[in-house]
Amino acid sequence: MQDCALQSVQLQSETLAHRLPVVTIADCTRSDPSRKKEISWQAVYYHWQKWNAAGCFEQIWHHSLACIKADLDCSHLNLDGTHTLAKKGGESVVYQHRKRAKTSNILPISDAHGFILASTGIVAGNHHDAFNLKSNLQTAFKSIKHLGIDIAGAFFNADSAFDTRQARKVCFNHGLIPNMDTNKRNQKRVKLGRKRLFNKFIYKKRFSSERTFLTSP
């Protein structure tokens, strides 16, 4: 299973070996006999599901991070959510009023350059960003450390939607510095005591994750 991703990436060269079903376009074939046969969508779907269940895509992702490990900048990490429209259904797809459509959501964690280091599972689009945030952050941080990436002492940028006591506690437990904009929900008066650390200059750098969402397929 370790080599399943590398052996199956070149789909075209593996077509004859696996004897995938093919479909021809009648008109094009008749007009051009030399035209190659095309792989049917059923074959693509079958192998995509097979590789996904075997964890091949996750292995490719982790191997790619290992290849660029020296280029990663973990001086600060960025957390942000991204919604995906799913008009034809799928996993954890629920109608979201703000998007006026059925969506699902994930919360990727990226480094200063925008490389995605970890991500939560798929969350239904109708949930708020802090839904199950504690367990999601714990899993994500453990995954990053498992890859041998040192994140101790890094600033953790997130907008006010993620500003919860549990999220800050998880950051401290894993050696990160929470750099979140204060959420003033249900706050009727100014809180007494020492102000929370908030570096506006580093916080502005979190928009590098937007470039990641823009270039993602």
PyRosetta script that sets phi, psi and omega in degrees:
from pyrosetta import init, pose_from_sequence

init()
pose = pose_from_sequence("MQDCALQSVQLQSETLAHRLPVVTIADCTRSDPSRKKEISWQAVYYHWQKWNAAGCFEQIWHHSLACIKADLDCSHLNLDGTHTLAKKGGESVVYQHRKRAKTSNILPISDAHGFILASTGIVAGNHHDAFNLKSNLQTAFKSIKHLGIDIAGAFFNADSAFDTRQARKVCFNHGLIPNMDTNKRNQKRVKLGRKRLFNKFIYKKRFSSERTFLTSP")
pose.set_psi(1, -20.9)
pose.set_omega(1, -177.6)
pose.set_phi(2, -67.0)
pose.set_psi(2, -31.9)
pose.set_omega(2, -176.4)
pose.set_phi(3, -100.8)
pose.set_psi(3, 10.2)
pose.set_omega(3, -174.9)
pose.set_phi(4, -65.3)
pose.set_psi(4, -35.5)
pose.set_omega(4, -178.3)
pose.set_phi(5, -68.9)
pose.set_psi(5, -43.9)
pose.set_omega(5, -176.2)
pose.set_phi(6, -71.5)
pose.set_psi(6, -33.7)
pose.set_omega(6, -178.0)
pose.set_phi(7, -76.6)
pose.set_psi(7, -22.2)
pose.set_omega(7, -172.0)
pose.set_phi(8, -110.2)
pose.set_psi(8, 2.8)
pose.set_omega(8, -178.2)
pose.set_phi(9, -65.1)
pose.set_psi(9, -42.8)
pose.set_omega(9, -178.1)
pose.set_phi(10, -82.5)
pose.set_psi(10, 88.2)
pose.set_omega(10, -174.0)
pose.set_phi(11, -67.1)
pose.set_psi(11, -37.9)
pose.set_omega(11, -175.0)
pose.set_phi(12, -65.8)
pose.set_psi(12, -40.7)
pose.set_omega(12, -178.6)
pose.set_phi(13, -73.2)
pose.set_psi(13, -20.1)
pose.set_omega(13, -178.5)
pose.set_phi(14, -93.7)
pose.set_psi(14, -2.6)
pose.set_omega(14, -173.5)
pose.set_phi(15, -60.2)
pose.set_psi(15, -50.3)
pose.set_omega(15, -177.5)
pose.set_phi(16, -69.0)
pose.set_psi(16, -36.2)
pose.set_omega(16, -178.3)
pose.set_phi(17, -64.4)
pose.set_psi(17, -41.1)
pose.set_omega(17, -179.6)
pose.set_phi(18, -89.2)
pose.set_psi(18, -6.9)
pose.set_omega(18, 179.9)
pose.set_phi(19, 53.9)
pose.set_psi(19, 53.6)
pose.set_omega(19, 179.2)
pose.set_phi(20, -70.1)
pose.set_psi(20, 146.7)
pose.set_omega(20, 177.2)
pose.set_phi(21, -67.1)
pose.set_psi(21, 139.0)
pose.set_omega(21, -179.8)
pose.set_phi(22, -121.9)
pose.set_psi(22, 157.9)
pose.set_omega(22, 178.9)
pose.set_phi(23, -130.9)
pose.set_psi(23, 143.3)
pose.set_omega(23, -179.4)
pose.set_phi(24, -110.5)
pose.set_psi(24, 150.7)
pose.set_omega(24, 172.7)
pose.set_phi(25, -94.7)
pose.set_psi(25, 110.7)
pose.set_omega(25, -168.8)
pose.set_phi(26, -57.0)
pose.set_psi(26, -49.0)
pose.set_omega(26, -175.4)
pose.set_phi(27, -63.0)
pose.set_psi(27, -44.7)
pose.set_omega(27, -177.5)
pose.set_phi(28, -68.1)
pose.set_psi(28, -36.4)
pose.set_omega(28, -178.1)
pose.set_phi(29, -68.2)
pose.set_psi(29, -39.0)
pose.set_omega(29, -179.3)
pose.set_phi(30, -68.1)
pose.set_psi(30, -38.4)
pose.set_omega(30, -179.2)
pose.set_phi(31, -76.8)
pose.set_psi(31, -28.3)
pose.set_omega(31, -178.8)
pose.set_phi(32, -135.6)
pose.set_psi(32, 92.1)
pose.set_omega(32, -176.6)
pose.set_phi(33, -61.4)
pose.set_psi(33, -23.7)
pose.set_omega(33, -177.0)
pose.set_phi(34, -82.6)
pose.set_psi(34, -2.5)
pose.set_omega(34, -178.7)
pose.set_phi(35, -65.9)
pose.set_psi(35, 134.6)
pose.set_omega(35, -179.3)
pose.set_phi(36, -75.5)
pose.set_psi(36, 148.3)
pose.set_omega(36, 176.7)
pose.set_phi(37, -72.4)
pose.set_psi(37, 147.9)
pose.set_omega(37, -177.6)
pose.set_phi(38, -103.4)
pose.set_psi(38, 148.3)
pose.set_omega(38, 178.7)
pose.set_phi(39, -73.9)
pose.set_psi(39, 137.5)
pose.set_omega(39, -179.5)
pose.set_phi(40, -74.3)
pose.set_psi(40, 157.8)
pose.set_omega(40, -179.6)
pose.set_phi(41, -68.3)
pose.set_psi(41, -26.5)
pose.set_omega(41, 177.9)
pose.set_phi(42, -64.4)
pose.set_psi(42, -37.8)
pose.set_omega(42, 178.9)
pose.set_phi(43, -67.7)
pose.set_psi(43, -42.1)
pose.set_omega(43, 179.1)
pose.set_phi(44, -62.7)
pose.set_psi(44, -44.8)
pose.set_omega(44, -179.4)
pose.set_phi(45, -63.8)
pose.set_psi(45, -41.9)
pose.set_omega(45, -178.3)
pose.set_phi(46, -61.7)
pose.set_psi(46, -49.7)
pose.set_omega(46, -177.0)
pose.set_phi(47, -71.6)
pose.set_psi(47, -33.7)
pose.set_omega(47, 175.8)
pose.set_phi(48, -60.9)
pose.set_psi(48, -46.7)
pose.set_omega(48, 178.7)
pose.set_phi(49, -64.2)
pose.set_psi(49, -37.8)
pose.set_omega(49, -179.9)
pose.set_phi(50, -65.5)
pose.set_psi(50, -46.7)
pose.set_omega(50, 179.2)
pose.set_phi(51, -66.8)
pose.set_psi(51, -37.4)
pose.set_omega(51, 179.9)
pose.set_phi(52, -65.0)
pose.set_psi(52, -43.5)
pose.set_omega(52, 179.6)
pose.set_phi(53, -66.3)
pose.set_psi(53, -31.1)
pose.set_omega(53, -179.9)
pose.set_phi(54, -81.5)
pose.set_psi(54, -5.6)
pose.set_omega(54, 179.6)
pose.set_phi(55, 79.3)
pose.set_psi(55, 20.4)
pose.set_omega(55, -176.9)
pose.set_phi(56, -65.1)
pose.set_psi(56, -42.1)
pose.set_omega(56, -177.7)
pose.set_phi(57, -66.8)
pose.set_psi(57, -36.7)
pose.set_omega(57, 177.6)
pose.set_phi(58, -66.4)
pose.set_psi(58, -38.3)
pose.set_omega(58, 177.2)
pose.set_phi(59, -64.2)
pose.set_psi(59, -41.4)
pose.set_omega(59, 178.0)
pose.set_phi(60, -61.8)
pose.set_psi(60, -43.0)
pose.set_omega(60, 179.1)
pose.set_phi(61, -61.0)
pose.set_psi(61, -47.5)
pose.set_omega(61, -178.2)
pose.set_phi(62, -66.8)
pose.set_psi(62, -38.4)
pose.set_omega(62, 177.6)
pose.set_phi(63, -66.0)
pose.set_psi(63, -37.1)
pose.set_omega(63, 178.5)
pose.set_phi(64, -65.8)
pose.set_psi(64, -37.0)
pose.set_omega(64, 176.7)
pose.set_phi(65, -66.4)
pose.set_psi(65, -36.8)
pose.set_omega(65, 178.4)
pose.set_phi(66, -65.0)
pose.set_psi(66, -33.6)
pose.set_omega(66, -179.1)
pose.set_phi(67, -71.3)
pose.set_psi(67, -30.5)
pose.set_omega(67, -177.6)
pose.set_phi(68, -109.3)
pose.set_psi(68, 20.2)
pose.set_omega(68, -175.9)
pose.set_phi(69, -57.0)
pose.set_psi(69, -37.7)
pose.set_omega(69, -178.7)
pose.set_phi(70, -69.6)
pose.set_psi(70, -20.7)
pose.set_omega(70, -178.1)
pose.set_phi(71, -94.5)
pose.set_psi(71, -4.8)
pose.set_omega(71, -179.2)
pose.set_phi(72, -72.1)
pose.set_psi(72, 142.4)
pose.set_omega(72, 176.9)
pose.set_phi(73, -118.5)
pose.set_psi(73, 101.2)
pose.set_omega(73, -177.7)
pose.set_phi(74, -102.4)
pose.set_psi(74, 28.6)
pose.set_omega(74, 175.2)
pose.set_phi(75, -66.9)
pose.set_psi(75, -29.6)
pose.set_omega(75, 170.9)
pose.set_phi(76, -149.7)
pose.set_psi(76, 145.0)
pose.set_omega(76, 178.9)
pose.set_phi(77, -111.7)
pose.set_psi(77, 150.8)
pose.set_omega(77, -177.2)
pose.set_phi(78, -122.4)
pose.set_psi(78, 132.8)
pose.set_omega(78, 176.1)
pose.set_phi(79, -117.3)
pose.set_psi(79, 130.8)
pose.set_omega(79, 176.4)
pose.set_phi(80, -157.9)
pose.set_psi(80, 154.4)
pose.set_omega(80, 179.9)
pose.set_phi(81, -100.0)
pose.set_psi(81, 153.8)
pose.set_omega(81, 176.9)
pose.set_phi(82, -139.4)
pose.set_psi(82, 126.1)
pose.set_omega(82, -179.5)
pose.set_phi(83, -93.0)
pose.set_psi(83, 143.5)
pose.set_omega(83, 178.1)
pose.set_phi(84, -123.6)
pose.set_psi(84, 129.0)
pose.set_omega(84, 177.1)
pose.set_phi(85, -69.4)
pose.set_psi(85, 136.7)
pose.set_omega(85, 179.7)
pose.set_phi(86, -135.6)
pose.set_psi(86, 74.5)
pose.set_omega(86, -175.3)
pose.set_phi(87, -67.5)
pose.set_psi(87, -25.2)
pose.set_omega(87, -178.5)
pose.set_phi(88, -101.5)
pose.set_psi(88, 14.4)
pose.set_omega(88, 177.4)
pose.set_phi(89, 89.7)
pose.set_psi(89, -176.8)
pose.set_omega(89, -178.8)
pose.set_phi(90, 148.1)
pose.set_psi(90, -164.4)
pose.set_omega(90, -177.7)
pose.set_phi(91, -77.3)
pose.set_psi(91, 131.6)
pose.set_omega(91, 176.2)
pose.set_phi(92, 53.2)
pose.set_psi(92, 48.0)
pose.set_omega(92, 179.8)
pose.set_phi(93, -102.9)
pose.set_psi(93, 121.5)
pose.set_omega(93, -179.2)
pose.set_phi(94, -139.2)
pose.set_psi(94, 149.2)
pose.set_omega(94, 179.1)
pose.set_phi(95, -67.2)
pose.set_psi(95, 131.2)
pose.set_omega(95, 177.1)
pose.set_phi(96, -114.7)
pose.set_psi(96, 125.1)
pose.set_omega(96, -173.6)
pose.set_phi(97, -64.7)
pose.set_psi(97, -39.1)
pose.set_omega(97, -176.2)
pose.set_phi(98, -65.3)
pose.set_psi(98, -37.1)
pose.set_omega(98, 179.2)
pose.set_phi(99, -87.0)
pose.set_psi(99, -12.5)
pose.set_omega(99, -177.3)
pose.set_phi(100, 57.6)
pose.set_psi(100, 37.5)
pose.set_omega(100, -179.0)
pose.set_phi(101, -165.0)
pose.set_psi(101, 169.3)
pose.set_omega(101, 174.6)
pose.set_phi(102, -80.3)
pose.set_psi(102, 128.0)
pose.set_omega(102, -176.1)
pose.set_phi(103, -137.8)
pose.set_psi(103, 163.1)
pose.set_omega(103, 167.2)
pose.set_phi(104, -129.2)
pose.set_psi(104, 159.8)
pose.set_omega(104, -170.8)
pose.set_phi(105, -135.0)
pose.set_psi(105, 144.9)
pose.set_omega(105, 171.5)
pose.set_phi(106, -133.0)
pose.set_psi(106, 159.8)
pose.set_omega(106, -179.0)
pose.set_phi(107, -124.2)
pose.set_psi(107, 87.3)
pose.set_omega(107, 179.3)
pose.set_phi(108, -75.9)
pose.set_psi(108, 149.4)
pose.set_omega(108, 173.3)
pose.set_phi(109, -113.1)
pose.set_psi(109, 121.5)
pose.set_omega(109, -176.7)
pose.set_phi(110, -118.9)
pose.set_psi(110, 160.1)
pose.set_omega(110, 177.1)
pose.set_phi(111, -85.8)
pose.set_psi(111, -171.3)
pose.set_omega(111, -176.2)
pose.set_phi(112, -64.7)
pose.set_psi(112, -25.9)
pose.set_omega(112, 179.5)
pose.set_phi(113, -88.0)
pose.set_psi(113, -9.9)
pose.set_omega(113, -179.5)
pose.set_phi(114, 99.4)
pose.set_psi(114, 3.6)
pose.set_omega(114, 176.9)
pose.set_phi(115, -73.3)
pose.set_psi(115, 129.6)
pose.set_omega(115, -178.6)
pose.set_phi(116, -77.7)
pose.set_psi(116, 119.9)
pose.set_omega(116, -178.2)
pose.set_phi(117, -94.5)
pose.set_psi(117, -32.5)
pose.set_omega(117, -179.4)
pose.set_phi(118, -159.0)
pose.set_psi(118, 165.8)
pose.set_omega(118, 179.7)
pose.set_phi(119, -154.2)
pose.set_psi(119, 152.2)
pose.set_omega(119, 175.2)
pose.set_phi(120, -77.6)
pose.set_psi(120, 172.5)
pose.set_omega(120, 172.6)
pose.set_phi(121, -73.1)
pose.set_psi(121, 178.7)
pose.set_omega(121, 180.0)
pose.set_phi(122, -74.0)
pose.set_psi(122, 128.4)
pose.set_omega(122, -179.0)
pose.set_phi(123, -114.7)
pose.set_psi(123, 140.6)
pose.set_omega(123, 179.0)
pose.set_phi(124, -59.6)
pose.set_psi(124, 141.6)
pose.set_omega(124, -173.3)
pose.set_phi(125, -66.6)
pose.set_psi(125, -17.5)
pose.set_omega(125, -178.2)
pose.set_phi(126, -84.9)
pose.set_psi(126, -5.5)
pose.set_omega(126, 178.8)
pose.set_phi(127, -83.5)
pose.set_psi(127, 151.3)
pose.set_omega(127, 175.4)
pose.set_phi(128, -75.2)
pose.set_psi(128, 165.4)
pose.set_omega(128, -173.1)
pose.set_phi(129, -64.1)
pose.set_psi(129, -27.4)
pose.set_omega(129, -177.3)
pose.set_phi(130, -87.6)
pose.set_psi(130, 9.7)
pose.set_omega(130, -179.3)
pose.set_phi(131, -66.4)
pose.set_psi(131, 123.0)
pose.set_omega(131, -178.3)
pose.set_phi(132, 52.4)
pose.set_psi(132, 33.5)
pose.set_omega(132, -174.8)
pose.set_phi(133, -66.0)
pose.set_psi(133, -38.0)
pose.set_omega(133, -178.1)
pose.set_phi(134, -59.5)
pose.set_psi(134, -53.3)
pose.set_omega(134, -179.0)
pose.set_phi(135, -66.4)
pose.set_psi(135, -35.4)
pose.set_omega(135, 179.2)
pose.set_phi(136, -65.4)
pose.set_psi(136, -41.6)
pose.set_omega(136, 178.8)
pose.set_phi(137, -67.9)
pose.set_psi(137, -40.7)
pose.set_omega(137, 178.9)
pose.set_phi(138, -60.4)
pose.set_psi(138, -44.8)
pose.set_omega(138, 178.9)
pose.set_phi(139, -65.2)
pose.set_psi(139, -41.1)
pose.set_omega(139, -178.2)
pose.set_phi(140, -66.5)
pose.set_psi(140, -45.3)
pose.set_omega(140, -179.5)
pose.set_phi(141, -64.6)
pose.set_psi(141, -39.9)
pose.set_omega(141, 177.7)
pose.set_phi(142, -65.0)
pose.set_psi(142, -36.9)
pose.set_omega(142, 178.3)
pose.set_phi(143, -64.8)
pose.set_psi(143, -41.8)
pose.set_omega(143, 179.1)
pose.set_phi(144, -64.4)
pose.set_psi(144, -43.9)
pose.set_omega(144, 179.5)
pose.set_phi(145, -66.0)
pose.set_psi(145, -33.7)
pose.set_omega(145, 179.2)
pose.set_phi(146, -63.6)
pose.set_psi(146, -28.2)
pose.set_omega(146, 178.1)
pose.set_phi(147, -80.9)
pose.set_psi(147, -0.5)
pose.set_omega(147, 179.5)
pose.set_phi(148, 81.3)
pose.set_psi(148, 19.1)
pose.set_omega(148, -179.9)
pose.set_phi(149, -94.9)
pose.set_psi(149, 122.6)
pose.set_omega(149, -177.3)
pose.set_phi(150, -84.1)
pose.set_psi(150, 119.3)
pose.set_omega(150, -179.8)
pose.set_phi(151, -119.3)
pose.set_psi(151, 8.2)
pose.set_omega(151, -179.2)
pose.set_phi(152, -64.8)
pose.set_psi(152, 133.5)
pose.set_omega(152, 178.5)
pose.set_phi(153, 83.8)
pose.set_psi(153, 1.0)
pose.set_omega(153, -179.1)
pose.set_phi(154, -79.2)
pose.set_psi(154, 147.0)
pose.set_omega(154, 171.8)
pose.set_phi(155, -76.8)
pose.set_psi(155, 140.8)
pose.set_omega(155, -179.9)
pose.set_phi(156, -113.9)
pose.set_psi(156, 102.0)
pose.set_omega(156, -177.4)
pose.set_phi(157, -85.5)
pose.set_psi(157, 132.2)
pose.set_omega(157, 175.2)
pose.set_phi(158, -158.1)
pose.set_psi(158, 148.8)
pose.set_omega(158, -179.2)
pose.set_phi(159, -77.0)
pose.set_psi(159, -179.9)
pose.set_omega(159, -172.1)
pose.set_phi(160, -64.5)
pose.set_psi(160, -21.4)
pose.set_omega(160, 179.7)
pose.set_phi(161, -64.6)
pose.set_psi(161, -23.9)
pose.set_omega(161, -178.9)
pose.set_phi(162, -98.5)
pose.set_psi(162, 3.7)
pose.set_omega(162, -176.5)
pose.set_phi(163, -79.1)
pose.set_psi(163, 91.7)
pose.set_omega(163, 176.2)
pose.set_phi(164, -130.5)
pose.set_psi(164, 158.1)
pose.set_omega(164, 178.5)
pose.set_phi(165, -62.3)
pose.set_psi(165, -41.2)
pose.set_omega(165, -178.7)
pose.set_phi(166, -65.1)
pose.set_psi(166, -39.7)
pose.set_omega(166, 179.1)
pose.set_phi(167, -64.8)
pose.set_psi(167, -42.5)
pose.set_omega(167, 178.4)
pose.set_phi(168, -64.7)
pose.set_psi(168, -38.9)
pose.set_omega(168, 179.8)
pose.set_phi(169, -64.7)
pose.set_psi(169, -41.2)
pose.set_omega(169, 178.0)
pose.set_phi(170, -62.1)
pose.set_psi(170, -40.4)
pose.set_omega(170, 178.3)
pose.set_phi(171, -61.2)
pose.set_psi(171, -47.0)
pose.set_omega(171, 179.6)
pose.set_phi(172, -62.4)
pose.set_psi(172, -40.0)
pose.set_omega(172, -178.7)
pose.set_phi(173, -64.7)
pose.set_psi(173, -27.8)
pose.set_omega(173, -179.6)
pose.set_phi(174, -101.1)
pose.set_psi(174, 11.3)
pose.set_omega(174, 174.6)
pose.set_phi(175, 80.8)
pose.set_psi(175, 17.7)
pose.set_omega(175, 178.5)
pose.set_phi(176, -101.3)
pose.set_psi(176, 160.0)
pose.set_omega(176, 179.1)
pose.set_phi(177, -106.0)
pose.set_psi(177, 108.4)
pose.set_omega(177, -179.9)
pose.set_phi(178, -66.1)
pose.set_psi(178, 123.9)
pose.set_omega(178, 179.4)
pose.set_phi(179, -122.3)
pose.set_psi(179, 73.9)
pose.set_omega(179, -174.1)
pose.set_phi(180, -114.0)
pose.set_psi(180, 140.1)
pose.set_omega(180, 174.4)
pose.set_phi(181, -66.4)
pose.set_psi(181, 133.9)
pose.set_omega(181, -174.8)
pose.set_phi(182, -65.0)
pose.set_psi(182, 131.2)
pose.set_omega(182, 176.3)
pose.set_phi(183, -92.6)
pose.set_psi(183, 119.3)
pose.set_omega(183, -174.8)
pose.set_phi(184, -94.3)
pose.set_psi(184, 28.5)
pose.set_omega(184, 179.2)
pose.set_phi(185, -62.3)
pose.set_psi(185, 132.6)
pose.set_omega(185, 176.0)
pose.set_phi(186, 55.4)
pose.set_psi(186, 26.1)
pose.set_omega(186, 179.8)
pose.set_phi(187, -101.9)
pose.set_psi(187, 108.0)
pose.set_omega(187, -176.2)
pose.set_phi(188, -92.9)
pose.set_psi(188, -16.4)
pose.set_omega(188, 179.4)
pose.set_phi(189, -147.0)
pose.set_psi(189, 161.5)
pose.set_omega(189, -178.5)
pose.set_phi(190, -69.7)
pose.set_psi(190, 132.0)
pose.set_omega(190, 180.0)
pose.set_phi(191, -74.7)
pose.set_psi(191, 141.0)
pose.set_omega(191, 179.0)
pose.set_phi(192, -85.3)
pose.set_psi(192, 164.5)
pose.set_omega(192, 178.5)
pose.set_phi(193, 100.9)
pose.set_psi(193, -173.5)
pose.set_omega(193, -176.8)
pose.set_phi(194, -69.4)
pose.set_psi(194, 136.8)
pose.set_omega(194, 179.5)
pose.set_phi(195, -72.6)
pose.set_psi(195, 147.9)
pose.set_omega(195, 178.5)
pose.set_phi(196, -71.6)
pose.set_psi(196, 147.5)
pose.set_omega(196, 178.3)
pose.set_phi(197, -66.9)
pose.set_psi(197, 129.3)
pose.set_omega(197, 177.3)
pose.set_phi(198, -149.6)
pose.set_psi(198, 110.8)
pose.set_omega(198, -179.1)
pose.set_phi(199, -99.4)
pose.set_psi(199, 105.9)
pose.set_omega(199, -176.4)
pose.set_phi(200, -65.7)
pose.set_psi(200, -34.7)
pose.set_omega(200, -178.5)
pose.set_phi(201, -64.4)
pose.set_psi(201, -45.5)
pose.set_omega(201, 179.0)
pose.set_phi(202, -71.2)
pose.set_psi(202, -33.5)
pose.set_omega(202, -179.1)
pose.set_phi(203, -62.6)
pose.set_psi(203, -36.6)
pose.set_omega(203, -179.8)
pose.set_phi(204, -65.6)
pose.set_psi(204, -22.8)
pose.set_omega(204, -178.7)
pose.set_phi(205, -74.1)
pose.set_psi(205, -8.2)
pose.set_omega(205, -178.4)
pose.set_phi(206, -68.3)
pose.set_psi(206, -14.5)
pose.set_omega(206, -178.7)
pose.set_phi(207, -71.6)
pose.set_psi(207, -4.4)
pose.set_omega(207, 173.5)
pose.set_phi(208, -63.3)
pose.set_psi(208, -24.7)
pose.set_omega(208, 177.9)
pose.set_phi(209, -68.4)
pose.set_psi(209, -25.4)
pose.set_omega(209, 178.1)
pose.set_phi(210, -65.1)
pose.set_psi(210, -34.7)
pose.set_omega(210, 176.8)
pose.set_phi(211, -66.2)
pose.set_psi(211, -33.8)
pose.set_omega(211, 178.4)
pose.set_phi(212, -65.4)
pose.set_psi(212, -44.4)
pose.set_omega(212, 179.2)
pose.set_phi(213, -64.1)
pose.set_psi(213, -35.1)
pose.set_omega(213, -176.7)
pose.set_phi(214, -67.8)
pose.set_psi(214, -36.6)
pose.set_omega(214, -176.7)
pose.set_phi(215, -93.2)
pose.set_psi(215, -5.2)
pose.set_omega(215, 179.8)
pose.set_phi(216, -73.7)
pose.set_psi(216, 147.4)
pose.set_omega(216, -179.5)
pose.set_phi(217, -71.6)
pose.dump_pdb("model.pdb")
